[in-house]
Amino acid sequence: MLTEAEVHRSFNTIFKNEGRTPEAFDKAEQLLEQLRAESPLRHRLSVELEELRKLPKKKK
């Protein structure tokens, strides 16, 4: 079981290094599952994850 600090750091690292790929979203969801259901961090990161999903894709 990871600490909240480790989950937060890993969550940010995933999107910094991998961008908004389907694999990155899967990894982020797996991290959130490491947190207690009542965790404020889990709620905040879940909202952030949904916002990231709604962002338009970058044009190349």
VEXMARMI-224521 format. One line per 5 residues: number of its first residue (from 0); for each residue x negated, y negated, z negated of N, C-alpha, C. Coordinates in nm, 4 decimals, padded with zeros to 6 digits, always signed. Last residue first. Example, Ala and Ser with C-alpha at 12.3 -4.5 7.8 and 13.67 -1.06 7.14 Angstrom:
! VEXMARMI-224521
1	-01.2850:+00.2250:-00.7080:-01.3670:+00.1060:-00.7140:-01.2900:-00.0030:-00.7870  -01.3190:+00.5690:-00.7800:-01.2300:+00.4500:-00.7800:-01.3200:+00.3300:-00.7800;
***
This chain:
! VEXMARMI-224521
59	+00.0714:-01.7942:+03.3588:-00.0722:-01.7775:+03.3834:-00.1178:-01.8678:+03.4936  +00.2893:-01.9067:+03.1039:+00.2636:-01.8860:+03.2469:+00.1136:-01.8807:+03.2677  +00.3961:-01.7396:+02.8123:+00.3072:-01.8371:+02.8759:+00.2904:-01.8036:+03.0237  +00.7402:-01.6820:+02.7371:+00.6085:-01.6300:+02.7734:+00.5266:-01.7407:+02.8378  +00.9157:-01.8618:+02.4788:+00.8962:-01.8217:+02.6191:+00.7535:-01.7719:+02.6410;
54	+01.0077:-01.7191:+02.1655:+00.9273:-01.8145:+02.2413:+00.9117:-01.7682:+02.3860  +01.1283:-01.5112:+02.0334:+01.2134:-01.6006:+02.1121:+01.1343:-01.7002:+02.1967  +00.9265:-01.3921:+01.8863:+00.9908:-01.3149:+01.9939:+01.0718:-01.4047:+02.0870  +00.8780:-01.5873:+01.6966:+00.7755:-01.5576:+01.7964:+00.8347:-01.4812:+01.9147  +01.1119:-01.5630:+01.5456:+01.0859:-01.6875:+01.6182:+00.9814:-01.6662:+01.7272;
49	+01.0729:-01.3095:+01.4354:+01.1864:-01.3315:+01.5253:+01.1676:-01.4594:+01.6064  +00.8488:-01.3683:+01.2767:+00.8398:-01.2675:+01.3826:+00.9533:-01.2860:+01.4836  +00.9567:-01.5481:+01.0917:+00.8512:-01.5920:+01.1831:+00.8389:-01.4963:+01.3021  +01.1288:-01.3752:+00.9568:+01.1842:-01.4904:+01.0291:+01.0830:-01.5395:+01.1318  +00.9356:-01.2052:+00.8484:+01.0400:-01.1509:+00.9368:+01.1022:-01.2622:+01.0205;
44	+00.7942:-01.3775:+00.6845:+00.7274:-01.3228:+00.8024:+00.8265:-01.2595:+00.8994  +00.9957:-01.4278:+00.4905:+00.9360:-01.5366:+00.5686:+00.8704:-01.4850:+00.6953  +01.0466:-01.1684:+00.3858:+01.1533:-01.2465:+00.4484:+01.0947:-01.3541:+00.5396  +00.7941:-01.1074:+00.2834:+00.8549:-01.0221:+00.3865:+00.9653:-01.0974:+00.4601  +00.7685:-01.3064:+00.0924:+00.6763:-01.3047:+00.2061:+00.7349:-01.2189:+00.3187;
39	+00.9602:-01.2341:-00.0962:+00.9780:-01.3583:-00.0197:+00.8869:-01.3631:+00.1032  +01.0687:-00.8998:-00.1250:+00.9539:-00.9895:-00.1189:+00.9846:-01.1161:-00.0379  +01.2549:-00.7009:-00.1306:+01.2916:-00.8286:-00.1921:+01.1787:-00.9328:-00.1877  +01.1241:-00.4825:-00.0193:+01.2389:-00.5398:+00.0514:+01.2753:-00.6775:-00.0019  +00.7675:-00.5022:-00.0305:+00.8949:-00.4718:-00.0955:+01.0081:-00.5419:-00.0209;
34	+00.5687:-00.4224:+00.2609:+00.6123:-00.5127:+00.1542:+00.7455:-00.4663:+00.0953  +00.5288:-00.2595:+00.4730:+00.4419:-00.2371:+00.3571:+00.4860:-00.3198:+00.2362  +00.6815:-00.3542:+00.6757:+00.7330:-00.2383:+00.6030:+00.6497:-00.2063:+00.4793  +00.5139:-00.5404:+00.7866:+00.6248:-00.5875:+00.7037:+00.6849:-00.4740:+00.6217  +00.3476:-00.3744:+00.9384:+00.2938:-00.4458:+00.8226:+00.4059:-00.4891:+00.7288;
29	+00.5247:-00.2950:+01.1368:+00.4694:-00.1938:+01.0464:+00.4105:-00.2588:+00.9214  +00.5603:-00.5400:+01.2643:+00.6737:-00.4759:+01.1971:+00.6257:-00.3698:+01.0986  +00.3031:-00.5744:+01.3703:+00.3539:-00.6697:+01.2718:+00.4714:-00.6097:+01.1947  +00.2940:-00.3640:+01.5551:+00.2002:-00.3659:+01.4417:+00.2501:-00.4587:+01.3312  +00.4958:-00.4508:+01.7325:+00.5081:-00.3228:+01.6619:+00.4182:-00.3193:+01.5387;
24	+00.3825:-00.6891:+01.8262:+00.5087:-00.6933:+01.7516:+00.5300:-00.5642:+01.6729  +00.1605:-00.5834:+01.9580:+00.1409:-00.6747:+01.8455:+00.2676:-00.6830:+01.7606  +00.2844:-00.4407:+02.1620:+00.2054:-00.3685:+02.0616:+00.1833:-00.4540:+01.9373  +00.3954:-00.6439:+02.3179:+00.4831:-00.5485:+02.2484:+00.4095:-00.4720:+02.1382  +00.2145:-00.9508:+02.2441:+00.2359:-00.8283:+02.3214:+00.3340:-00.7374:+02.2464;
19	+00.1166:-01.2256:+02.1974:+00.2532:-01.1765:+02.1741:+00.2838:-01.0592:+02.2655  -00.2238:-01.1767:+02.0860:-00.1174:-01.2523:+02.1504:+00.0173:-01.1897:+02.1201  -00.4348:-01.0586:+01.9580:-00.3657:-00.9819:+02.0619:-00.2614:-01.0626:+02.1389  -00.5442:-01.2433:+01.7736:-00.6318:-01.1606:+01.8564:-00.5609:-01.0966:+01.9756  -00.3233:-01.3701:+01.6568:-00.4383:-01.4498:+01.7003:-00.5233:-01.3709:+01.7998;
14	-00.1603:-01.1633:+01.5848:-00.1152:-01.2526:+01.6913:-00.2269:-01.3439:+01.7417  -00.3255:-01.0368:+01.3881:-00.2673:-00.9628:+01.5005:-00.2333:-01.0570:+01.6146  -00.3763:-01.2339:+01.1977:-00.4845:-01.1843:+01.2822:-00.4310:-01.1118:+01.4051  -00.1302:-01.2586:+01.0645:-00.1846:-01.3707:+01.1414:-00.2930:-01.3265:+01.2388  -00.1186:-01.0016:+00.9494:-00.0111:-01.0497:+01.0366:-00.0641:-01.1627:+01.1255;
9	-00.3437:-01.0013:+00.7828:-00.3373:-00.9101:+00.8969:-00.2320:-00.9543:+00.9981  -00.2666:-01.1947:+00.5932:-00.3894:-01.2118:+00.6717:-00.3850:-01.1246:+00.7973  -00.0351:-01.0718:+00.4870:-00.0305:-01.2053:+00.5475:-00.1498:-01.2282:+00.6392  -00.1404:-00.8328:+00.3848:-00.0383:-00.8294:+00.4891:-00.0338:-00.9628:+00.5622  -00.3142:-00.9341:+00.1898:-00.3670:-00.8541:+00.3005:-00.2679:-00.8478:+00.4163;
4	-00.1319:-01.0603:+00.0183:-00.2378:-01.1385:+00.0827:-00.2947:-01.0643:+00.2038  +00.0192:-00.8451:-00.0721:+00.0832:-00.9478:+00.0094:-00.0210:-01.0311:+00.0833  -00.1691:-00.5379:-00.0299:-00.1218:-00.6517:-00.1084:-00.0552:-00.7518:-00.0150  -00.0611:-00.2134:+00.0910:-00.1390:-00.3368:+00.1024:-00.0830:-00.4445:+00.0099  -00.0847:+00.1177:+00.0000:+00.0000:+00.0000:+00.0000:-00.0893:-00.1240:+00.0000;
***
